[in-house]
Amino acid sequence: MKMNRIIPLPFRCTVLLVVLMGDILVGGAAEAVELDRRQKAIVSTIGATITRAGKDYFEGKYESSGNEIRKALEQVERAVDLGSPELYDAIVVHIDKISRAHAMLELEGVSLPPFRRPARPTGTPSMSASDAPAPGSPAPPFFDTSGTLVSFTKDVAPILSGKCGRCHVSERRGGFSASSYAALMKGPPEGVVVFAGDVIGSRLIETIETGDMPRGGTKVSADELRTLKEWIAQGAKFDGDDPNQMLAAGTAPTPAMDTKPPAITQATGKETVSFSFDIAPLLVENCGGCHIDAMQVRGGLRMDSFVQMMRGGDSGAIITPGRGEASLLVKKLRGTATDGERMPAGGRPPLGDDAIALISKWIDEGATLDANESQPIKVISKLAWASRATSAEKSAKRAELADRNFKLANPSAPLAEHQTDHFRVVGSGSQETLKVVGLAAEKHLKVAKSVARPKSSTSDEDYFGGHATIFVLPRRYDYSEFAKMVEQRSVPSDWSAHWQFDGIDAYVATVASETEDEEAIESRLLAPIVSLAVATRGGDVPRWFAEGLGAATAMQQNAKSRSEKEKLRTLAVEAASSVKDAKAFLGNKLTPEQADSFGTALAMSMLERNRRKGLEATLRLLGDGKSFDDAFVGGFGVTPTVYIDQLLQFAR
């Protein structure tokens, strides 16, 4: 991965970038009066010029940014000369941004012609020259938030259900669920997608604006997009009774159930039936399509997670801990419920008596959970299988998954492969390219093993718990399509490699071709290889920990001189300035960029000499089967929350 994505921006650079790039996200803000084709082209041209100015400023090309602002000034002058009040209203947001950019570029020493705000042409005035903001005052907000508030339940939820329902309400495509207000605000593992009050920073809006989402031919109208923007600008507030209330795909939200679900009880170890090993596989096999990974759930019962299953459906809770045969789930499986058909439905064969008795006994023993309640039931089942499978069995499973995923992303491309001690390298390129990637990955394993040490008694195949896969994609387009088709998500435009681990499958996807320099291919592989090594030490290693250690290790490997290492420490302090506290970071309240920056800063602190032993102990305990939280306390003597808050206090 390119490492510049984790470096915090200087403050003034950030401000101007937000000011100028904001044009991308306010398209349609001035569409109350329909413009003709020529006028629309003028508005678009000015916006594109301002966007180029912002990118140049971000890259430190101040003179080039100034040239773009000069062009924008000329374009605005020509637009105003046309004498259209409607056109003026459409470009007034651009004028505000030019004013701010003009002032900030002059601070960088760029010589620009004087800026004078043009008067609105004759017509019904909406903002006369006298109404213009005084010098130094902030530009007007993108939205007027003083009027009627946008309702989540009445306005936003129907849009999400109708336009995002099939992929993110009924399913968790790309790990992102919008099945409830709480799920929407939490976001996917990569980070938050809705930031209250921040339209520009909300990735939900970005993916809609760029046309990346929704897929399948569905489109969000200009009015719907504006509703979403206004809701976020007004604080993304919830006006319902229960933020965890489920939204039904394609429908408005229904009233929350009155019946409270049973409390979730963790297993004691004395149970004879395990949810992870015995019950979860049965549910995944027999309930998929109707209640797990369902496009349209039946009876309001969603079972993607343990919490959802315990909450129940339209008929209330389906599990009564301690009373197996009295539980609705068992009655439905036996066909003895007073209403409705026997489960599983849809022509599937009924569960055998032994399987139903096993579920009933698990409920009799308290319906306890021996896994992380936040993990999907499918993941719980996978982790349970992986914990008992041999490395050879996991290698075979990963090869099967890799072949299937490659065909999904590249249906017509022939599959070539190359085997190394630790990796199975696959792709549609030449054998020579696959060998180059394989050699680079094995070289980086030496660095990875210095961070996440292998057990002395293990073989090469055991290091990742089976051979890890490396997908080699010849073009950036192929890499992007792989993420969309296989992972059901879009990757940032500056990525060229990333890693993935779900408990069973473990892989790195990277761009590499014959025309590329081998050093460039090698450099982009180091961070994801180290991250994958860290992630596979345990079943619940958080992304921030693995991603951060990979990025920090790669940065330290590239920093050779004392001055470069001092610069890294400065960057770590700057990253900490964007984080309020551990709760905000661990609760996914940061943008993905902020989260990655601070995750890297955390990892850099753990890699320092005085904390390195704590990190090594944490990784060793993970390898011994400890949960991440227990391993972290065992290594550093404090919880992750305390560690993060202490680091923030020190950095300030």
ZAMARGU-4260 file (C-alpha; in steps of 0.2 Angstrom, whole numbers, plus 5000, padded with zeros to 4 digits):
<rodrens>
0) 5000/5000/5000 | 5006/5017/4997 | 5012/5024/5013 | 5007/5042/5010 | 4989/5038/5014
5) 4993/5037/5032 | 5002/5053/5034 | 4992/5067/5042 | 4990/5083/5032 | 4997/5099/5039
10) 4983/5110/5046 | 4982/5123/5033 | 4984/5110/5019 | 4969/5101/5026 | 4958/5117/5027
15) 4961/5121/5009 | 4959/5104/5003 | 4942/5103/5012 | 4937/5120/5005 | 4941/5116/4987
20) 4937/5097/4987 | 4920/5102/4994 | 4914/5106/4976 | 4914/5087/4973 | 4901/5084/4986
25) 4889/5099/4983 | 4884/5095/4966 | 4866/5098/4964 | 4865/5110/4978 | 4859/5124/4966
30) 4848/5114/4956 | 4832/5122/4961 | 4831/5131/4944 | 4835/5121/4929 | 4850/5127/4919
35) 4852/5125/4901 | 4866/5113/4894 | 4878/5127/4891 | 4876/5134/4909 | 4878/5117/4917
40) 4894/5115/4907 | 4900/5131/4914 | 4896/5126/4932 | 4905/5110/4929 | 4920/5118/4922
45) 4923/5130/4936 | 4921/5116/4949 | 4934/5105/4940 | 4946/5119/4939 | 4944/5122/4958
50) 4946/5103/4961 | 4963/5103/4952 | 4968/5118/4962 | 4965/5108/4978 | 4974/5093/4972
55) 4989/5104/4967 | 4989/5113/4984 | 4988/5096/4993 | 5004/5090/4984 | 5013/5106/4988
60) 5012/5113/4970 | 5007/5131/4976 | 5011/5140/4960 | 5002/5127/4950 | 4987/5129/4962
65) 4988/5147/4960 | 4987/5146/4941 | 4971/5135/4942 | 4963/5148/4954 | 4967/5162/4940
70) 4958/5151/4928 | 4944/5149/4939 | 4943/5168/4942 | 4942/5171/4923 | 4929/5157/4921
75) 4918/5166/4935 | 4920/5183/4926 | 4914/5176/4910 | 4900/5167/4918 | 4894/5183/4927
80) 4895/5193/4911 | 4882/5182/4903 | 4870/5191/4915 | 4860/5176/4921 | 4854/5177/4940
85) 4851/5158/4939 | 4869/5154/4933 | 4876/5166/4947 | 4866/5156/4960 | 4873/5140/4954
90) 4891/5146/4955 | 4890/5156/4971 | 4897/5141/4981 | 4912/5140/4969 | 4914/5159/4972
95) 4915/5156/4991 | 4928/5143/4989 | 4939/5154/4977 | 4939/5168/4990 | 4945/5156/5004
100) 4958/5148/4992 | 4964/5165/4986 | 4968/5170/5004 | 4977/5154/5009 | 4988/5154/4993
105) 4993/5172/4997 | 4999/5165/5014 | 5010/5153/5004 | 5018/5168/4994 | 5008/5165/4978
110) 5005/5181/4969 | 4987/5182/4963 | 4976/5196/4955 | 4965/5205/4968 | 4949/5196/4972
115) 4933/5206/4971 | 4917/5197/4974 | 4906/5200/4958 | 4888/5207/4960 | 4873/5196/4956
120) 4866/5201/4939 | 4849/5209/4939 | 4834/5199/4944 | 4827/5194/4961 | 4843/5195/4972
125) 4848/5180/4982 | 4864/5187/4988 | 4869/5205/4983 | 4887/5212/4984 | 4882/5219/5001
130) 4876/5202/5007 | 4893/5195/5004 | 4903/5188/5018 | 4915/5200/5026 | 4933/5197/5023
135) 4939/5184/5035 | 4922/5177/5039 | 4919/5159/5036 | 4910/5154/5020 | 4892/5150/5021
140) 4887/5132/5025 | 4883/5120/5011 | 4866/5118/5018 | 4853/5129/5028 | 4851/5119/5044
145) 4840/5131/5052 | 4824/5125/5044 | 4814/5109/5046 | 4825/5095/5052 | 4827/5079/5041
150) 4819/5064/5050 | 4829/5048/5050 | 4814/5037/5052 | 4803/5046/5039 | 4815/5053/5026
155) 4832/5044/5027 | 4827/5026/5032 | 4816/5024/5016 | 4830/5029/5005 | 4842/5017/5013
160) 4829/5003/5012 | 4825/5006/4994 | 4842/5010/4987 | 4854/5001/4998 | 4842/4987/5005
165) 4848/4972/4994 | 4866/4974/4998 | 4868/4983/5015 | 4851/4981/5024 | 4847/4963/5020
170) 4865/4958/5019 | 4882/4964/5025 | 4891/4966/5008 | 4909/4972/5010 | 4906/4970/5029
175) 4895/4985/5029 | 4877/4984/5037 | 4864/4998/5036 | 4851/4987/5044 | 4848/4999/5058
180) 4853/5017/5063 | 4866/5009/5075 | 4874/4998/5062 | 4874/5013/5049 | 4883/5024/5061
185) 4895/5011/5067 | 4901/5008/5049 | 4911/4993/5042 | 4928/4987/5050 | 4937/4999/5039
190) 4929/5014/5048 | 4914/5026/5050 | 4905/5031/5034 | 4894/5044/5042 | 4901/5058/5052
195) 4888/5069/5060 | 4889/5087/5054 | 4903/5083/5041 | 4896/5080/5023 | 4913/5080/5015
200) 4921/5068/5027 | 4906/5055/5026 | 4911/5041/5014 | 4893/5036/5012 | 4890/5052/5002
205) 4907/5050/4992 | 4902/5033/4986 | 4885/5039/4980 | 4893/5055/4972 | 4906/5045/4962
210) 4893/5033/4956 | 4901/5018/4964 | 4886/5015/4975 | 4872/5009/4974 | 4875/4995/4961
215) 4864/4984/4951 | 4856/4999/4941 | 4849/5007/4956 | 4851/5026/4957 | 4850/5039/4971
220) 4840/5054/4964 | 4846/5072/4966 | 4833/5075/4979 | 4837/5059/4989 | 4855/5064/4989
225) 4851/5081/4995 | 4841/5074/5009 | 4855/5062/5015 | 4867/5077/5014 | 4855/5088/5024
230) 4852/5075/5037 | 4871/5073/5040 | 4874/5092/5040 | 4860/5093/5053 | 4870/5081/5064
235) 4864/5064/5058 | 4851/5063/5072 | 4840/5048/5076 | 4822/5052/5080 | 4815/5034/5083
240) 4813/5024/5099 | 4826/5011/5096 | 4842/5014/5086 | 4845/4995/5085 | 4828/4993/5076
245) 4829/4983/5060 | 4825/4991/5043 | 4816/4980/5031 | 4824/4980/5013 | 4812/4990/5002
250) 4800/4996/5016 | 4799/5010/5029 | 4805/5005/5046 | 4793/4996/5057 | 4789/4999/5075
255) 4801/4992/5088 | 4796/4976/5096 | 4790/4977/5114 | 4797/4961/5120 | 4815/4962/5126
260) 4827/4949/5120 | 4835/4937/5132 | 4852/4943/5140 | 4867/4936/5132 | 4877/4924/5143
265) 4895/4919/5140 | 4900/4901/5141 | 4908/4895/5157 | 4917/4880/5150 | 4906/4867/5159
270) 4894/4865/5145 | 4893/4849/5135 | 4887/4858/5119 | 4897/4872/5111 | 4888/4886/5101
275) 4904/4889/5090 | 4908/4871/5086 | 4891/4862/5087 | 4876/4875/5084 | 4884/4888/5073
280) 4888/4876/5058 | 4870/4869/5059 | 4863/4886/5058 | 4874/4892/5044 | 4870/4876/5034
285) 4851/4876/5036 | 4846/4894/5039 | 4856/4902/5025 | 4846/4912/5012 | 4830/4915/5023
290) 4838/4921/5040 | 4857/4922/5037 | 4863/4932/5022 | 4845/4934/5016 | 4840/4946/5003
295) 4823/4947/5012 | 4822/4940/5029 | 4807/4929/5033 | 4796/4933/5048 | 4807/4948/5053
300) 4820/4935/5060 | 4838/4939/5056 | 4852/4927/5062 | 4867/4935/5054 | 4874/4938/5072
305) 4871/4930/5089 | 4863/4946/5095 | 4851/4947/5081 | 4846/4929/5084 | 4843/4931/5102
310) 4832/4947/5098 | 4820/4936/5088 | 4808/4941/5075 | 4790/4946/5072 | 4784/4932/5084
315) 4796/4938/5098 | 4811/4929/5105 | 4814/4911/5098 | 4826/4906/5112 | 4821/4904/5130
320) 4837/4900/5139 | 4835/4885/5150 | 4820/4878/5141 | 4825/4870/5125 | 4809/4861/5121
325) 4798/4876/5125 | 4809/4888/5114 | 4800/4893/5098 | 4816/4889/5088 | 4815/4870/5093
330) 4796/4870/5090 | 4798/4877/5073 | 4812/4864/5069 | 4801/4850/5075 | 4785/4856/5067
335) 4775/4858/5083 | 4773/4877/5083 | 4755/4883/5084 | 4757/4893/5068 | 4768/4894/5053
340) 4777/4880/5043 | 4790/4869/5049 | 4808/4875/5047 | 4819/4875/5037 | 4806/4880/5024
345) 4808/4881/5005 | 4808/4863/5001 | 4824/4859/5012 | 4824/4843/5021 | 4820/4844/5040
350) 4834/4843/5053 | 4837/4826/5060 | 4831/4822/5078 | 4849/4821/5084 | 4853/4839/5077
355) 4837/4846/5085 | 4841/4837/5101 | 4858/4845/5101 | 4851/4863/5099 | 4838/4859/5113
360) 4852/4854/5124 | 4862/4869/5121 | 4847/4880/5126 | 4844/4869/5141 | 4862/4873/5146
365) 4858/4891/5146 | 4860/4896/5127 | 4878/4902/5131 | 4890/4909/5119 | 4908/4904/5118
370) 4913/4917/5105 | 4913/4936/5102 | 4895/4942/5101 | 4900/4955/5088 | 4906/4942/5075
375) 4894/4936/5062 | 4888/4918/5065 | 4897/4913/5049 | 4913/4919/5055 | 4911/4911/5072
380) 4908/4894/5063 | 4923/4897/5052 | 4934/4901/5066 | 4928/4885/5075 | 4932/4875/5060
385) 4949/4883/5058 | 4954/4880/5076 | 4953/4861/5074 | 4959/4860/5056 | 4977/4856/5051
390) 4988/4868/5041 | 4987/4856/5026 | 4968/4856/5027 | 4967/4875/5028 | 4979/4876/5013
395) 4968/4865/5003 | 4953/4876/5008 | 4961/4892/5004 | 4966/4885/4987 | 4948/4881/4983
400) 4943/4898/4989 | 4956/4907/4979 | 4952/4898/4963 | 4933/4902/4965 | 4937/4920/4969
405) 4949/4922/4954 | 4936/4916/4942 | 4923/4927/4950 | 4934/4942/4947 | 4941/4936/4930
410) 4929/4924/4922 | 4938/4922/4906 | 4956/4924/4912 | 4967/4908/4913 | 4974/4905/4930
415) 4993/4903/4933 | 5001/4899/4950 | 5017/4898/4958 | 5021/4890/4975 | 5033/4896/4988
420) 5037/4890/5006 | 5023/4901/5013 | 5013/4907/4999 | 5002/4901/4984 | 5004/4915/4971
425) 4990/4915/4958 | 4986/4927/4944 | 4983/4929/4925 | 5001/4936/4922 | 5017/4927/4917
430) 5026/4914/4927 | 5040/4927/4929 | 5029/4940/4937 | 5022/4927/4949 | 5040/4922/4954
435) 5045/4940/4956 | 5030/4943/4968 | 5034/4926/4977 | 5052/4930/4980 | 5048/4948/4986
440) 5035/4940/4998 | 5047/4927/5005 | 5060/4941/5007 | 5047/4951/5018 | 5043/4936/5028
445) 5060/4939/5037 | 5054/4956/5043 | 5037/4949/5047 | 5044/4935/5058 | 5054/4948/5067
450) 5038/4956/5072 | 5026/4941/5074 | 5038/4927/5078 | 5034/4909/5073 | 5034/4895/5086
455) 5050/4885/5085 | 5042/4869/5082 | 5031/4874/5067 | 5034/4872/5049 | 5034/4885/5035
460) 5016/4880/5031 | 5010/4883/5049 | 5016/4901/5050 | 5000/4907/5042 | 4990/4892/5047
465) 4991/4885/5030 | 4998/4893/5014 | 4992/4911/5012 | 4987/4916/4994 | 4993/4931/4984
470) 4982/4937/4970 | 4993/4946/4957 | 4982/4958/4946 | 4991/4965/4931 | 4981/4982/4931
475) 4974/4994/4944 | 4957/4991/4935 | 4959/4972/4938 | 4963/4976/4957 | 4948/4987/4959
480) 4937/4974/4951 | 4943/4960/4962 | 4939/4971/4977 | 4921/4974/4970 | 4917/4957/4965
485) 4925/4946/4979 | 4925/4958/4994 | 4909/4968/4988 | 4918/4985/4992 | 4928/4999/4984
490) 4946/5001/4989 | 4953/5019/4990 | 4961/5025/4974 | 4978/5026/4981 | 4979/5008/4986
495) 4988/4995/4976 | 4989/4981/4988 | 4980/4975/5004 | 4977/4960/5015 | 4962/4950/5021
500) 4959/4937/5034 | 4942/4930/5040 | 4947/4916/5051 | 4950/4904/5037 | 4955/4913/5021
505) 4971/4923/5022 | 4977/4932/5007 | 4986/4948/4999 | 4979/4956/4983 | 4992/4967/4974
510) 4995/4975/4957 | 5010/4968/4948 | 5015/4966/4930 | 5030/4963/4918 | 5031/4981/4914
515) 5034/4987/4932 | 5050/4989/4941 | 5053/4974/4953 | 5058/4987/4967 | 5041/4995/4966
520) 5032/4978/4967 | 5042/4973/4982 | 5039/4990/4991 | 5020/4988/4990 | 5020/4971/4997
525) 5029/4974/5014 | 5015/4982/5024 | 5001/4969/5019 | 5013/4954/5022 | 5017/4960/5040
530) 4999/4964/5043 | 4993/4947/5037 | 5006/4939/5049 | 5000/4949/5064 | 4982/4946/5060
535) 4984/4927/5058 | 4991/4926/5076 | 4974/4924/5083 | 4955/4924/5078 | 4950/4941/5085
540) 4965/4952/5081 | 4957/4969/5077 | 4961/4977/5061 | 4969/4993/5068 | 4982/4982/5077
545) 4987/4972/5062 | 4985/4986/5049 | 4995/4998/5061 | 5009/4986/5064 | 5011/4982/5045
550) 5011/5001/5040 | 5023/5006/5055 | 5035/4992/5051 | 5036/4997/5033 | 5039/5015/5037
555) 5053/5011/5049 | 5061/4999/5036 | 5061/5014/5024 | 5068/5027/5037 | 5086/5024/5038
560) 5093/5040/5045 | 5091/5048/5062 | 5082/5063/5054 | 5070/5052/5045 | 5066/5042/5061
565) 5063/5058/5071 | 5051/5063/5057 | 5041/5047/5060 | 5040/5052/5079 | 5033/5069/5074
570) 5020/5061/5062 | 5015/5050/5076 | 5012/5065/5088 | 5002/5074/5074 | 4991/5059/5071
575) 4987/5059/5090 | 4980/5076/5088 | 4965/5070/5078 | 4959/5058/5091 | 4949/5063/5106
580) 4951/5047/5117 | 4952/5028/5115 | 4933/5027/5115 | 4932/5037/5099 | 4946/5027/5091
585) 4940/5010/5096 | 4922/5014/5093 | 4925/5018/5075 | 4921/5037/5077 | 4936/5042/5065
590) 4937/5043/5047 | 4947/5028/5039 | 4961/5040/5035 | 4962/5046/5053 | 4960/5028/5060
595) 4974/5022/5049 | 4985/5036/5054 | 4982/5034/5073 | 4983/5015/5071 | 5001/5017/5064
600) 5005/5029/5078 | 5000/5016/5091 | 5010/5003/5082 | 5025/5014/5081 | 5024/5016/5100
605) 5023/4998/5103 | 5039/4995/5092 | 5049/5006/5102 | 5063/4998/5112 | 5055/5001/5129
610) 5038/4993/5124 | 5044/4980/5112 | 5044/4966/5125 | 5026/4970/5128 | 5022/4968/5110
615) 5031/4952/5108 | 5022/4945/5124 | 5006/4950/5117 | 5009/4941/5100 | 5015/4926/5109
620) 5000/4925/5120 | 4989/4927/5104 | 4998/4912/5097 | 4994/4902/5113 | 4976/4904/5110
625) 4972/4919/5121 | 4959/4932/5116 | 4966/4949/5110 | 4960/4958/5125 | 4968/4945/5137
630) 4984/4944/5127 | 4986/4963/5127 | 4984/4965/5145 | 4996/4950/5147 | 5009/4959/5137
635) 5007/4977/5141 | 4999/4976/5159 | 4984/4987/5154 | 4969/4986/5142 | 4970/4993/5125
640) 4958/5007/5131 | 4970/5012/5145 | 4986/5011/5134 | 4978/5022/5120 | 4972/5035/5133
645) 4989/5035/5141 | 4998/5038/5124 | 4986/5052/5120 | 4989/5061/5136 | 5008/5059/5134
650) 5007/5065/5116 | 4998/5081/5121
</rodrens>
